[in-house]
């Protein structure tokens, strides 16, 4: 799945960490699925493939 030009090939992968300012347990319990669907929709809109996702408390 490498992109290429005349003399180069590359594969872009990014590690993104989403850390809210006030990390409360409500984010990891009640809002977890809502945040997941919002991020999935944004990635689909931008054409980004999510390889792996985790939601972990402090």
LINRA-V434753 format. One record per helix or strand of 3 or more residues. SS is the DSSP state (2 for helix, 1 for strand). FROM is the first residue (numbers start at 0). TO is the last residue. If there is no record, write none. Layout:
# LINRA-V434753
ss=(SS;SS)
from=(FROM;FROM)
to=(TO;TO)
This chain:
# LINRA-V434753
ss=(2;2)
from=(24;31)
to=(28;45)
